[in-house]
Amino acid sequence: MTDINQTRKFSGDYILKTEKKELTINTQIIDPISLAKLTYELEKLDVEWK
């Protein structure tokens, strides 16, 4: 999580970017409780949201 420097929400998915990689998380297949926890943790990061 410390390597993430940008996050973006696109078509309901989360896109997490580091300097070298990009990870897309399909939020449609995540358990709602886990999605809420993920959203909470991502919002705590001090990174750019697009």
mmCIF entry with sequence, helices, sheets and N, C-alpha, C, O atoms, coordinates in Angstrom:
data_MODEL
# 
_entry.id   MODEL 
# 
_entity.id                         1 
_entity.type                       polymer 
_entity.pdbx_number_of_molecules   1 
# 
_entity_poly.entity_id                      1 
_entity_poly.type                           'polypeptide(L)' 
_entity_poly.nstd_linkage                   no 
_entity_poly.nstd_monomer                   no 
_entity_poly.pdbx_seq_one_letter_code       MTDINQTRKFSGDYILKTEKKELTINTQIIDPISLAKLTYELEKLDVEWK 
_entity_poly.pdbx_seq_one_letter_code_can   MTDINQTRKFSGDYILKTEKKELTINTQIIDPISLAKLTYELEKLDVEWK 
_entity_poly.pdbx_strand_id                 A 
# 
loop_
_entity_poly_seq.entity_id 
_entity_poly_seq.num 
_entity_poly_seq.mon_id 
_entity_poly_seq.hetero 
1 1  MET n 
1 2  THR n 
1 3  ASP n 
1 4  ILE n 
1 5  ASN n 
1 6  GLN n 
1 7  THR n 
1 8  ARG n 
1 9  LYS n 
1 10 PHE n 
1 11 SER n 
1 12 GLY n 
1 13 ASP n 
1 14 TYR n 
1 15 ILE n 
1 16 LEU n 
1 17 LYS n 
1 18 THR n 
1 19 GLU n 
1 20 LYS n 
1 21 LYS n 
1 22 GLU n 
1 23 LEU n 
1 24 THR n 
1 25 ILE n 
1 26 ASN n 
1 27 THR n 
1 28 GLN n 
1 29 ILE n 
1 30 ILE n 
1 31 ASP n 
1 32 PRO n 
1 33 ILE n 
1 34 SER n 
1 35 LEU n 
1 36 ALA n 
1 37 LYS n 
1 38 LEU n 
1 39 THR n 
1 40 TYR n 
1 41 GLU n 
1 42 LEU n 
1 43 GLU n 
1 44 LYS n 
1 45 LEU n 
1 46 ASP n 
1 47 VAL n 
1 48 GLU n 
1 49 TRP n 
1 50 LYS n 
# 
_struct_asym.id          A 
_struct_asym.entity_id   1 
# 
loop_
_struct_conf.conf_type_id 
_struct_conf.id 
_struct_conf.pdbx_PDB_helix_id 
_struct_conf.beg_label_comp_id 
_struct_conf.beg_label_asym_id 
_struct_conf.beg_label_seq_id 
_struct_conf.pdbx_beg_PDB_ins_code 
_struct_conf.end_label_comp_id 
_struct_conf.end_label_asym_id 
_struct_conf.end_label_seq_id 
_struct_conf.pdbx_end_PDB_ins_code 
_struct_conf.beg_auth_comp_id 
_struct_conf.beg_auth_asym_id 
_struct_conf.beg_auth_seq_id 
_struct_conf.end_auth_comp_id 
_struct_conf.end_auth_asym_id 
_struct_conf.end_auth_seq_id 
_struct_conf.pdbx_PDB_helix_class 
_struct_conf.details 
_struct_conf.pdbx_PDB_helix_length 
HELX_P HELX_P1 AA1 THR A 27 ? ILE A 29 ? THR A 27 ILE A 29 5 ? 3  
HELX_P HELX_P2 AA2 PRO A 32 ? LYS A 44 ? PRO A 32 LYS A 44 1 ? 13 
# 
_struct_conf_type.id          HELX_P 
_struct_conf_type.criteria    ? 
_struct_conf_type.reference   ? 
# 
_struct_sheet.id               AA1 
_struct_sheet.type             ? 
_struct_sheet.number_strands   4 
_struct_sheet.details          ? 
# 
loop_
_struct_sheet_order.sheet_id 
_struct_sheet_order.range_id_1 
_struct_sheet_order.range_id_2 
_struct_sheet_order.offset 
_struct_sheet_order.sense 
AA1 1 2 ? anti-parallel 
AA1 2 3 ? anti-parallel 
AA1 3 4 ? parallel      
# 
loop_
_struct_sheet_range.sheet_id 
_struct_sheet_range.id 
_struct_sheet_range.beg_label_comp_id 
_struct_sheet_range.beg_label_asym_id 
_struct_sheet_range.beg_label_seq_id 
_struct_sheet_range.pdbx_beg_PDB_ins_code 
_struct_sheet_range.end_label_comp_id 
_struct_sheet_range.end_label_asym_id 
_struct_sheet_range.end_label_seq_id 
_struct_sheet_range.pdbx_end_PDB_ins_code 
_struct_sheet_range.beg_auth_comp_id 
_struct_sheet_range.beg_auth_asym_id 
_struct_sheet_range.beg_auth_seq_id 
_struct_sheet_range.end_auth_comp_id 
_struct_sheet_range.end_auth_asym_id 
_struct_sheet_range.end_auth_seq_id 
AA1 1 GLU A 22 ? ILE A 25 ? GLU A 22 ILE A 25 
AA1 2 ASP A 13 ? LYS A 17 ? ASP A 13 LYS A 17 
AA1 3 GLN A 6  ? PHE A 10 ? GLN A 6  PHE A 10 
AA1 4 GLU A 48 ? TRP A 49 ? GLU A 48 TRP A 49 
# 
loop_
_atom_site.group_PDB 
_atom_site.id 
_atom_site.type_symbol 
_atom_site.label_atom_id 
_atom_site.label_alt_id 
_atom_site.label_comp_id 
_atom_site.label_asym_id 
_atom_site.label_entity_id 
_atom_site.label_seq_id 
_atom_site.pdbx_PDB_ins_code 
_atom_site.Cartn_x 
_atom_site.Cartn_y 
_atom_site.Cartn_z 
_atom_site.occupancy 
_atom_site.B_iso_or_equiv 
_atom_site.pdbx_formal_charge 
_atom_site.auth_seq_id 
_atom_site.auth_comp_id 
_atom_site.auth_asym_id 
_atom_site.auth_atom_id 
_atom_site.pdbx_PDB_model_num 
ATOM 1   N N  . MET A 1 1  ? 0.817   -1.195  0.000   1.00 0.00 ? 1  MET A N  1 
ATOM 2   C CA . MET A 1 1  ? 0.000   0.000   0.000   1.00 0.00 ? 1  MET A CA 1 
ATOM 3   C C  . MET A 1 1  ? 0.862   1.260   0.000   1.00 0.00 ? 1  MET A C  1 
ATOM 4   O O  . MET A 1 1  ? 0.436   2.298   -0.509  1.00 0.00 ? 1  MET A O  1 
ATOM 5   N N  . THR A 1 2  ? 2.046   1.185   0.555   1.00 0.00 ? 2  THR A N  1 
ATOM 6   C CA . THR A 1 2  ? 2.885   2.381   0.627   1.00 0.00 ? 2  THR A CA 1 
ATOM 7   C C  . THR A 1 2  ? 3.440   2.785   -0.733  1.00 0.00 ? 2  THR A C  1 
ATOM 8   O O  . THR A 1 2  ? 3.862   3.928   -0.908  1.00 0.00 ? 2  THR A O  1 
ATOM 9   N N  . ASP A 1 3  ? 3.449   1.861   -1.706  1.00 0.00 ? 3  ASP A N  1 
ATOM 10  C CA . ASP A 1 3  ? 3.962   2.165   -3.043  1.00 0.00 ? 3  ASP A CA 1 
ATOM 11  C C  . ASP A 1 3  ? 2.920   2.828   -3.941  1.00 0.00 ? 3  ASP A C  1 
ATOM 12  O O  . ASP A 1 3  ? 3.268   3.365   -4.993  1.00 0.00 ? 3  ASP A O  1 
ATOM 13  N N  . ILE A 1 4  ? 1.663   2.798   -3.546  1.00 0.00 ? 4  ILE A N  1 
ATOM 14  C CA . ILE A 1 4  ? 0.596   3.362   -4.368  1.00 0.00 ? 4  ILE A CA 1 
ATOM 15  C C  . ILE A 1 4  ? 0.737   4.882   -4.399  1.00 0.00 ? 4  ILE A C  1 
ATOM 16  O O  . ILE A 1 4  ? 0.797   5.532   -3.356  1.00 0.00 ? 4  ILE A O  1 
ATOM 17  N N  . ASN A 1 5  ? 0.789   5.443   -5.615  1.00 0.00 ? 5  ASN A N  1 
ATOM 18  C CA . ASN A 1 5  ? 0.903   6.891   -5.723  1.00 0.00 ? 5  ASN A CA 1 
ATOM 19  C C  . ASN A 1 5  ? -0.282  7.536   -6.435  1.00 0.00 ? 5  ASN A C  1 
ATOM 20  O O  . ASN A 1 5  ? -0.365  8.761   -6.521  1.00 0.00 ? 5  ASN A O  1 
ATOM 21  N N  . GLN A 1 6  ? -1.204  6.707   -6.949  1.00 0.00 ? 6  GLN A N  1 
ATOM 22  C CA . GLN A 1 6  ? -2.402  7.253   -7.580  1.00 0.00 ? 6  GLN A CA 1 
ATOM 23  C C  . GLN A 1 6  ? -3.507  6.203   -7.537  1.00 0.00 ? 6  GLN A C  1 
ATOM 24  O O  . GLN A 1 6  ? -3.258  5.015   -7.738  1.00 0.00 ? 6  GLN A O  1 
ATOM 25  N N  . THR A 1 7  ? -4.722  6.653   -7.274  1.00 0.00 ? 7  THR A N  1 
ATOM 26  C CA . THR A 1 7  ? -5.876  5.763   -7.334  1.00 0.00 ? 7  THR A CA 1 
ATOM 27  C C  . THR A 1 7  ? -6.919  6.415   -8.216  1.00 0.00 ? 7  THR A C  1 
ATOM 28  O O  . THR A 1 7  ? -6.988  7.639   -8.331  1.00 0.00 ? 7  THR A O  1 
ATOM 29  N N  . ARG A 1 8  ? -7.730  5.569   -8.839  1.00 0.00 ? 8  ARG A N  1 
ATOM 30  C CA . ARG A 1 8  ? -8.764  6.089   -9.725  1.00 0.00 ? 8  ARG A CA 1 
ATOM 31  C C  . ARG A 1 8  ? -9.944  5.138   -9.693  1.00 0.00 ? 8  ARG A C  1 
ATOM 32  O O  . ARG A 1 8  ? -9.764  3.924   -9.601  1.00 0.00 ? 8  ARG A O  1 
ATOM 33  N N  . LYS A 1 9  ? -11.140 5.674   -9.766  1.00 0.00 ? 9  LYS A N  1 
ATOM 34  C CA . LYS A 1 9  ? -12.335 4.851   -9.880  1.00 0.00 ? 9  LYS A CA 1 
ATOM 35  C C  . LYS A 1 9  ? -12.864 5.032   -11.292 1.00 0.00 ? 9  LYS A C  1 
ATOM 36  O O  . LYS A 1 9  ? -13.150 6.150   -11.721 1.00 0.00 ? 9  LYS A O  1 
ATOM 37  N N  . PHE A 1 10 ? -12.992 3.918   -12.016 1.00 0.00 ? 10 PHE A N  1 
ATOM 38  C CA . PHE A 1 10 ? -13.415 3.956   -13.410 1.00 0.00 ? 10 PHE A CA 1 
ATOM 39  C C  . PHE A 1 10 ? -14.391 2.817   -13.663 1.00 0.00 ? 10 PHE A C  1 
ATOM 40  O O  . PHE A 1 10 ? -14.055 1.649   -13.470 1.00 0.00 ? 10 PHE A O  1 
ATOM 41  N N  . SER A 1 11 ? -15.592 3.156   -14.092 1.00 0.00 ? 11 SER A N  1 
ATOM 42  C CA . SER A 1 11 ? -16.640 2.155   -14.362 1.00 0.00 ? 11 SER A CA 1 
ATOM 43  C C  . SER A 1 11 ? -16.876 1.243   -13.166 1.00 0.00 ? 11 SER A C  1 
ATOM 44  O O  . SER A 1 11 ? -17.140 0.053   -13.333 1.00 0.00 ? 11 SER A O  1 
ATOM 45  N N  . GLY A 1 12 ? -16.782 1.791   -11.971 1.00 0.00 ? 12 GLY A N  1 
ATOM 46  C CA . GLY A 1 12 ? -17.014 1.013   -10.766 1.00 0.00 ? 12 GLY A CA 1 
ATOM 47  C C  . GLY A 1 12 ? -15.801 0.254   -10.274 1.00 0.00 ? 12 GLY A C  1 
ATOM 48  O O  . GLY A 1 12 ? -15.840 -0.302  -9.177  1.00 0.00 ? 12 GLY A O  1 
ATOM 49  N N  . ASP A 1 13 ? -14.728 0.208   -11.039 1.00 0.00 ? 13 ASP A N  1 
ATOM 50  C CA . ASP A 1 13 ? -13.508 -0.490  -10.636 1.00 0.00 ? 13 ASP A CA 1 
ATOM 51  C C  . ASP A 1 13 ? -12.536 0.491   -9.993  1.00 0.00 ? 13 ASP A C  1 
ATOM 52  O O  . ASP A 1 13 ? -12.570 1.691   -10.266 1.00 0.00 ? 13 ASP A O  1 
ATOM 53  N N  . TYR A 1 14 ? -11.677 -0.035  -9.142  1.00 0.00 ? 14 TYR A N  1 
ATOM 54  C CA . TYR A 1 14 ? -10.578 0.755   -8.591  1.00 0.00 ? 14 TYR A CA 1 
ATOM 55  C C  . TYR A 1 14 ? -9.328  0.453   -9.391  1.00 0.00 ? 14 TYR A C  1 
ATOM 56  O O  . TYR A 1 14 ? -9.027  -0.708  -9.671  1.00 0.00 ? 14 TYR A O  1 
ATOM 57  N N  . ILE A 1 15 ? -8.609  1.482   -9.755  1.00 0.00 ? 15 ILE A N  1 
ATOM 58  C CA . ILE A 1 15 ? -7.328  1.321   -10.447 1.00 0.00 ? 15 ILE A CA 1 
ATOM 59  C C  . ILE A 1 15 ? -6.262  1.920   -9.541  1.00 0.00 ? 15 ILE A C  1 
ATOM 60  O O  . ILE A 1 15 ? -6.289  3.114   -9.240  1.00 0.00 ? 15 ILE A O  1 
ATOM 61  N N  . LEU A 1 16 ? -5.332  1.090   -9.114  1.00 0.00 ? 16 LEU A N  1 
ATOM 62  C CA . LEU A 1 16 ? -4.257  1.509   -8.224  1.00 0.00 ? 16 LEU A CA 1 
ATOM 63  C C  . LEU A 1 16 ? -2.965  1.531   -9.020  1.00 0.00 ? 16 LEU A C  1 
ATOM 64  O O  . LEU A 1 16 ? -2.649  0.577   -9.729  1.00 0.00 ? 16 LEU A O  1 
ATOM 65  N N  . LYS A 1 17 ? -2.218  2.625   -8.901  1.00 0.00 ? 17 LYS A N  1 
ATOM 66  C CA . LYS A 1 17 ? -0.982  2.753   -9.676  1.00 0.00 ? 17 LYS A CA 1 
ATOM 67  C C  . LYS A 1 17 ? 0.203   2.989   -8.754  1.00 0.00 ? 17 LYS A C  1 
ATOM 68  O O  . LYS A 1 17 ? 0.126   3.738   -7.780  1.00 0.00 ? 17 LYS A O  1 
ATOM 69  N N  . THR A 1 18 ? 1.316   2.318   -9.099  1.00 0.00 ? 18 THR A N  1 
ATOM 70  C CA . THR A 1 18 ? 2.607   2.589   -8.494  1.00 0.00 ? 18 THR A CA 1 
ATOM 71  C C  . THR A 1 18 ? 3.487   3.131   -9.612  1.00 0.00 ? 18 THR A C  1 
ATOM 72  O O  . THR A 1 18 ? 3.012   3.351   -10.726 1.00 0.00 ? 18 THR A O  1 
ATOM 73  N N  . GLU A 1 19 ? 4.747   3.346   -9.325  1.00 0.00 ? 19 GLU A N  1 
ATOM 74  C CA . GLU A 1 19 ? 5.635   3.837   -10.383 1.00 0.00 ? 19 GLU A CA 1 
ATOM 75  C C  . GLU A 1 19 ? 5.831   2.811   -11.486 1.00 0.00 ? 19 GLU A C  1 
ATOM 76  O O  . GLU A 1 19 ? 6.085   3.184   -12.631 1.00 0.00 ? 19 GLU A O  1 
ATOM 77  N N  . LYS A 1 20 ? 5.717   1.511   -11.162 1.00 0.00 ? 20 LYS A N  1 
ATOM 78  C CA . LYS A 1 20 ? 6.021   0.474   -12.133 1.00 0.00 ? 20 LYS A CA 1 
ATOM 79  C C  . LYS A 1 20 ? 4.822   -0.352  -12.581 1.00 0.00 ? 20 LYS A C  1 
ATOM 80  O O  . LYS A 1 20 ? 4.864   -0.968  -13.646 1.00 0.00 ? 20 LYS A O  1 
ATOM 81  N N  . LYS A 1 21 ? 3.755   -0.376  -11.789 1.00 0.00 ? 21 LYS A N  1 
ATOM 82  C CA . LYS A 1 21 ? 2.646   -1.280  -12.093 1.00 0.00 ? 21 LYS A CA 1 
ATOM 83  C C  . LYS A 1 21 ? 1.301   -0.604  -11.922 1.00 0.00 ? 21 LYS A C  1 
ATOM 84  O O  . LYS A 1 21 ? 1.173   0.461   -11.317 1.00 0.00 ? 21 LYS A O  1 
ATOM 85  N N  . GLU A 1 22 ? 0.295   -1.278  -12.487 1.00 0.00 ? 22 GLU A N  1 
ATOM 86  C CA . GLU A 1 22 ? -1.083  -0.829  -12.361 1.00 0.00 ? 22 GLU A CA 1 
ATOM 87  C C  . GLU A 1 22 ? -1.932  -2.047  -12.024 1.00 0.00 ? 22 GLU A C  1 
ATOM 88  O O  . GLU A 1 22 ? -1.776  -3.107  -12.631 1.00 0.00 ? 22 GLU A O  1 
ATOM 89  N N  . LEU A 1 23 ? -2.833  -1.894  -11.053 1.00 0.00 ? 23 LEU A N  1 
ATOM 90  C CA . LEU A 1 23 ? -3.707  -2.983  -10.631 1.00 0.00 ? 23 LEU A CA 1 
ATOM 91  C C  . LEU A 1 23 ? -5.142  -2.519  -10.721 1.00 0.00 ? 23 LEU A C  1 
ATOM 92  O O  . LEU A 1 23 ? -5.498  -1.480  -10.165 1.00 0.00 ? 23 LEU A O  1 
ATOM 93  N N  . THR A 1 24 ? -5.977  -3.285  -11.422 1.00 0.00 ? 24 THR A N  1 
ATOM 94  C CA . THR A 1 24 ? -7.397  -2.975  -11.514 1.00 0.00 ? 24 THR A CA 1 
ATOM 95  C C  . THR A 1 24 ? -8.170  -3.965  -10.653 1.00 0.00 ? 24 THR A C  1 
ATOM 96  O O  . THR A 1 24 ? -7.995  -5.178  -10.773 1.00 0.00 ? 24 THR A O  1 
ATOM 97  N N  . ILE A 1 25 ? -9.022  -3.437  -9.788  1.00 0.00 ? 25 ILE A N  1 
ATOM 98  C CA . ILE A 1 25 ? -9.828  -4.265  -8.892  1.00 0.00 ? 25 ILE A CA 1 
ATOM 99  C C  . ILE A 1 25 ? -11.279 -4.156  -9.330  1.00 0.00 ? 25 ILE A C  1 
ATOM 100 O O  . ILE A 1 25 ? -11.862 -3.072  -9.306  1.00 0.00 ? 25 ILE A O  1 
ATOM 101 N N  . ASN A 1 26 ? -11.854 -5.269  -9.726  1.00 0.00 ? 26 ASN A N  1 
ATOM 102 C CA . ASN A 1 26 ? -13.253 -5.328  -10.129 1.00 0.00 ? 26 ASN A CA 1 
ATOM 103 C C  . ASN A 1 26 ? -14.116 -5.341  -8.876  1.00 0.00 ? 26 ASN A C  1 
ATOM 104 O O  . ASN A 1 26 ? -14.165 -6.348  -8.168  1.00 0.00 ? 26 ASN A O  1 
ATOM 105 N N  . THR A 1 27 ? -14.793 -4.238  -8.595  1.00 0.00 ? 27 THR A N  1 
ATOM 106 C CA . THR A 1 27 ? -15.575 -4.119  -7.364  1.00 0.00 ? 27 THR A CA 1 
ATOM 107 C C  . THR A 1 27 ? -16.896 -4.888  -7.426  1.00 0.00 ? 27 THR A C  1 
ATOM 108 O O  . THR A 1 27 ? -17.568 -5.041  -6.406  1.00 0.00 ? 27 THR A O  1 
ATOM 109 N N  . GLN A 1 28 ? -17.268 -5.368  -8.600  1.00 0.00 ? 28 GLN A N  1 
ATOM 110 C CA . GLN A 1 28 ? -18.523 -6.109  -8.741  1.00 0.00 ? 28 GLN A CA 1 
ATOM 111 C C  . GLN A 1 28 ? -18.439 -7.518  -8.151  1.00 0.00 ? 28 GLN A C  1 
ATOM 112 O O  . GLN A 1 28 ? -19.467 -8.131  -7.864  1.00 0.00 ? 28 GLN A O  1 
ATOM 113 N N  . ILE A 1 29 ? -17.222 -8.035  -7.968  1.00 0.00 ? 29 ILE A N  1 
ATOM 114 C CA . ILE A 1 29 ? -17.078 -9.415  -7.488  1.00 0.00 ? 29 ILE A CA 1 
ATOM 115 C C  . ILE A 1 29 ? -16.565 -9.488  -6.047  1.00 0.00 ? 29 ILE A C  1 
ATOM 116 O O  . ILE A 1 29 ? -16.307 -10.576 -5.532  1.00 0.00 ? 29 ILE A O  1 
ATOM 117 N N  . ILE A 1 30 ? -16.418 -8.336  -5.403  1.00 0.00 ? 30 ILE A N  1 
ATOM 118 C CA . ILE A 1 30 ? -15.916 -8.302  -4.029  1.00 0.00 ? 30 ILE A CA 1 
ATOM 119 C C  . ILE A 1 30 ? -17.092 -8.319  -3.059  1.00 0.00 ? 30 ILE A C  1 
ATOM 120 O O  . ILE A 1 30 ? -18.112 -7.670  -3.290  1.00 0.00 ? 30 ILE A O  1 
ATOM 121 N N  . ASP A 1 31 ? -16.939 -9.059  -1.986  1.00 0.00 ? 31 ASP A N  1 
ATOM 122 C CA . ASP A 1 31 ? -17.918 -9.073  -0.907  1.00 0.00 ? 31 ASP A CA 1 
ATOM 123 C C  . ASP A 1 31 ? -18.155 -7.635  -0.434  1.00 0.00 ? 31 ASP A C  1 
ATOM 124 O O  . ASP A 1 31 ? -17.187 -6.896  -0.253  1.00 0.00 ? 31 ASP A O  1 
ATOM 125 N N  . PRO A 1 32 ? -19.396 -7.218  -0.231  1.00 0.00 ? 32 PRO A N  1 
ATOM 126 C CA . PRO A 1 32 ? -19.678 -5.828  0.153   1.00 0.00 ? 32 PRO A CA 1 
ATOM 127 C C  . PRO A 1 32 ? -18.945 -5.348  1.405   1.00 0.00 ? 32 PRO A C  1 
ATOM 128 O O  . PRO A 1 32 ? -18.538 -4.188  1.467   1.00 0.00 ? 32 PRO A O  1 
ATOM 129 N N  . ILE A 1 33 ? -18.773 -6.202  2.388   1.00 0.00 ? 33 ILE A N  1 
ATOM 130 C CA . ILE A 1 33 ? -18.046 -5.812  3.603   1.00 0.00 ? 33 ILE A CA 1 
ATOM 131 C C  . ILE A 1 33 ? -16.570 -5.594  3.281   1.00 0.00 ? 33 ILE A C  1 
ATOM 132 O O  . ILE A 1 33 ? -15.961 -4.636  3.757   1.00 0.00 ? 33 ILE A O  1 
ATOM 133 N N  . SER A 1 34 ? -16.001 -6.482  2.476   1.00 0.00 ? 34 SER A N  1 
ATOM 134 C CA . SER A 1 34 ? -14.599 -6.324  2.072   1.00 0.00 ? 34 SER A CA 1 
ATOM 135 C C  . SER A 1 34 ? -14.411 -5.081  1.227   1.00 0.00 ? 34 SER A C  1 
ATOM 136 O O  . SER A 1 34 ? -13.392 -4.402  1.352   1.00 0.00 ? 34 SER A O  1 
ATOM 137 N N  . LEU A 1 35 ? -15.370 -4.767  0.369   1.00 0.00 ? 35 LEU A N  1 
ATOM 138 C CA . LEU A 1 35 ? -15.294 -3.569  -0.457  1.00 0.00 ? 35 LEU A CA 1 
ATOM 139 C C  . LEU A 1 35 ? -15.330 -2.317  0.418   1.00 0.00 ? 35 LEU A C  1 
ATOM 140 O O  . LEU A 1 35 ? -14.602 -1.360  0.157   1.00 0.00 ? 35 LEU A O  1 
ATOM 141 N N  . ALA A 1 36 ? -16.158 -2.317  1.436   1.00 0.00 ? 36 ALA A N  1 
ATOM 142 C CA . ALA A 1 36 ? -16.218 -1.169  2.348   1.00 0.00 ? 36 ALA A CA 1 
ATOM 143 C C  . ALA A 1 36 ? -14.886 -0.979  3.064   1.00 0.00 ? 36 ALA A C  1 
ATOM 144 O O  . ALA A 1 36 ? -14.425 0.149   3.234   1.00 0.00 ? 36 ALA A O  1 
ATOM 145 N N  . LYS A 1 37 ? -14.267 -2.082  3.482   1.00 0.00 ? 37 LYS A N  1 
ATOM 146 C CA . LYS A 1 37 ? -12.963 -2.004  4.142   1.00 0.00 ? 37 LYS A CA 1 
ATOM 147 C C  . LYS A 1 37 ? -11.890 -1.495  3.175   1.00 0.00 ? 37 LYS A C  1 
ATOM 148 O O  . LYS A 1 37 ? -11.055 -0.670  3.547   1.00 0.00 ? 37 LYS A O  1 
ATOM 149 N N  . LEU A 1 38 ? -11.917 -1.986  1.946   1.00 0.00 ? 38 LEU A N  1 
ATOM 150 C CA . LEU A 1 38 ? -10.958 -1.539  0.937   1.00 0.00 ? 38 LEU A CA 1 
ATOM 151 C C  . LEU A 1 38 ? -11.118 -0.048  0.666   1.00 0.00 ? 38 LEU A C  1 
ATOM 152 O O  . LEU A 1 38 ? -10.132 0.688   0.618   1.00 0.00 ? 38 LEU A O  1 
ATOM 153 N N  . THR A 1 39 ? -12.341 0.391   0.491   1.00 0.00 ? 39 THR A N  1 
ATOM 154 C CA . THR A 1 39 ? -12.608 1.801   0.235   1.00 0.00 ? 39 THR A CA 1 
ATOM 155 C C  . THR A 1 39 ? -12.100 2.660   1.389   1.00 0.00 ? 39 THR A C  1 
ATOM 156 O O  . THR A 1 39 ? -11.495 3.709   1.169   1.00 0.00 ? 39 THR A O  1 
ATOM 157 N N  . TYR A 1 40 ? -12.344 2.219   2.601   1.00 0.00 ? 40 TYR A N  1 
ATOM 158 C CA . TYR A 1 40 ? -11.884 2.944   3.785   1.00 0.00 ? 40 TYR A CA 1 
ATOM 159 C C  . TYR A 1 40 ? -10.361 3.075   3.789   1.00 0.00 ? 40 TYR A C  1 
ATOM 160 O O  . TYR A 1 40 ? -9.828  4.158   4.030   1.00 0.00 ? 40 TYR A O  1 
ATOM 161 N N  . GLU A 1 41 ? -9.670  1.979   3.523   1.00 0.00 ? 41 GLU A N  1 
ATOM 162 C CA . GLU A 1 41 ? -8.203  1.995   3.517   1.00 0.00 ? 41 GLU A CA 1 
ATOM 163 C C  . GLU A 1 41 ? -7.656  2.864   2.388   1.00 0.00 ? 41 GLU A C  1 
ATOM 164 O O  . GLU A 1 41 ? -6.674  3.581   2.582   1.00 0.00 ? 41 GLU A O  1 
ATOM 165 N N  . LEU A 1 42 ? -8.273  2.811   1.223   1.00 0.00 ? 42 LEU A N  1 
ATOM 166 C CA . LEU A 1 42 ? -7.810  3.630   0.101   1.00 0.00 ? 42 LEU A CA 1 
ATOM 167 C C  . LEU A 1 42 ? -8.021  5.113   0.374   1.00 0.00 ? 42 LEU A C  1 
ATOM 168 O O  . LEU A 1 42 ? -7.194  5.937   -0.016  1.00 0.00 ? 42 LEU A O  1 
ATOM 169 N N  . GLU A 1 43 ? -9.098  5.455   1.029   1.00 0.00 ? 43 GLU A N  1 
ATOM 170 C CA . GLU A 1 43 ? -9.359  6.859   1.341   1.00 0.00 ? 43 GLU A CA 1 
ATOM 171 C C  . GLU A 1 43 ? -8.363  7.407   2.364   1.00 0.00 ? 43 GLU A C  1 
ATOM 172 O O  . GLU A 1 43 ? -8.118  8.613   2.401   1.00 0.00 ? 43 GLU A O  1 
ATOM 173 N N  . LYS A 1 44 ? -7.792  6.538   3.188   1.00 0.00 ? 44 LYS A N  1 
ATOM 174 C CA . LYS A 1 44 ? -6.798  6.968   4.175   1.00 0.00 ? 44 LYS A CA 1 
ATOM 175 C C  . LYS A 1 44 ? -5.450  7.292   3.536   1.00 0.00 ? 44 LYS A C  1 
ATOM 176 O O  . LYS A 1 44 ? -4.650  8.026   4.117   1.00 0.00 ? 44 LYS A O  1 
ATOM 177 N N  . LEU A 1 45 ? -5.193  6.748   2.343   1.00 0.00 ? 45 LEU A N  1 
ATOM 178 C CA . LEU A 1 45 ? -3.926  7.000   1.672   1.00 0.00 ? 45 LEU A CA 1 
ATOM 179 C C  . LEU A 1 45 ? -3.831  8.459   1.257   1.00 0.00 ? 45 LEU A C  1 
ATOM 180 O O  . LEU A 1 45 ? -4.821  9.060   0.839   1.00 0.00 ? 45 LEU A O  1 
ATOM 181 N N  . ASP A 1 46 ? -2.669  9.010   1.372   1.00 0.00 ? 46 ASP A N  1 
ATOM 182 C CA . ASP A 1 46 ? -2.450  10.393  0.943   1.00 0.00 ? 46 ASP A CA 1 
ATOM 183 C C  . ASP A 1 46 ? -1.936  10.383  -0.488  1.00 0.00 ? 46 ASP A C  1 
ATOM 184 O O  . ASP A 1 46 ? -0.772  10.690  -0.747  1.00 0.00 ? 46 ASP A O  1 
ATOM 185 N N  . VAL A 1 47 ? -2.831  10.022  -1.425  1.00 0.00 ? 47 VAL A N  1 
ATOM 186 C CA . VAL A 1 47 ? -2.451  9.943   -2.838  1.00 0.00 ? 47 VAL A CA 1 
ATOM 187 C C  . VAL A 1 47 ? -3.484  10.682  -3.679  1.00 0.00 ? 47 VAL A C  1 
ATOM 188 O O  . VAL A 1 47 ? -4.556  11.056  -3.203  1.00 0.00 ? 47 VAL A O  1 
ATOM 189 N N  . GLU A 1 48 ? -3.134  10.876  -4.918  1.00 0.00 ? 48 GLU A N  1 
ATOM 190 C CA . GLU A 1 48 ? -4.000  11.571  -5.865  1.00 0.00 ? 48 GLU A CA 1 
ATOM 191 C C  . GLU A 1 48 ? -5.157  10.664  -6.291  1.00 0.00 ? 48 GLU A C  1 
ATOM 192 O O  . GLU A 1 48 ? -4.942  9.509   -6.657  1.00 0.00 ? 48 GLU A O  1 
ATOM 193 N N  . TRP A 1 49 ? -6.383  11.191  -6.241  1.00 0.00 ? 49 TRP A N  1 
ATOM 194 C CA . TRP A 1 49 ? -7.573  10.496  -6.725  1.00 0.00 ? 49 TRP A CA 1 
ATOM 195 C C  . TRP A 1 49 ? -7.993  11.136  -8.035  1.00 0.00 ? 49 TRP A C  1 
ATOM 196 O O  . TRP A 1 49 ? -7.999  12.360  -8.170  1.00 0.00 ? 49 TRP A O  1 
ATOM 197 N N  . LYS A 1 50 ? -8.340  10.310  -8.984  1.00 0.00 ? 50 LYS A N  1 
ATOM 198 C CA . LYS A 1 50 ? -8.859  10.838  -10.263 1.00 0.00 ? 50 LYS A CA 1 
ATOM 199 C C  . LYS A 1 50 ? -10.194 10.225  -10.539 1.00 0.00 ? 50 LYS A C  1 
ATOM 200 O O  . LYS A 1 50 ? -10.812 10.526  -11.560 1.00 0.00 ? 50 LYS A O  1 
# 
